Amino acid sequence: IYEANRAAAKYFHSVLMSEEGSKALEYYRNRKFTLHTIRKFGLGYAPDKWDGLLKHLRSQGFSLTELYEAGLVRKGQKNNYYDFFRNRVMTPIIDVRGNVVAFGGRVLDDSKPKYINNDTLAYKKTNEVFGLNFAKDSGKSEIILCEGYMDVIAMNQAGFTNCVAGCGTALTNEQVHLISRYANEVVLAYDNDEAG
């Protein structure tokens, strides 16, 4: 699963940097993300195709079972497989050991669901914290807890490398325990809205 996710992250990033990913790159540019930030976080784009990733990873020797277990493909009613992520900007979720464990896929417009991701054998969203792979090496004793991936990325670009976000709609006890292993103090920086 880790190998398939790493290969998928490279694919998504390469599509983002191609002509096919121009609208996704424009989305990131509109968020004021620099190319350095895009590369640092391995941001990418899942093209608007049913089998772009599937064909790419199959050509690299991954089996359908491996891709399914990694949450990268879905199985249709007629036992055909297709890409889980389509026409979404992609954020790799990397654990503290540097493994790509999952992806957050966000729509480019206001359609729903805004974000999608999958729990797999390698990833349970209630246990993971986005950005901790960078925050743990920030040299700071406090961690800034943001609401989402894009907040963490923007804060990092602004020089606050000790930012993380929960992977899901609620902060869990498991996430709090994980954060507490790397910080003496946590500063909450949630959005000033109903969800925050």
Order of alpha helices (4+ residues) and beta strands (2+ residues): alpha-alpha-alpha-beta-alpha-alpha-beta-beta-beta-beta-beta-beta-alpha-beta-alpha-beta-alpha-beta
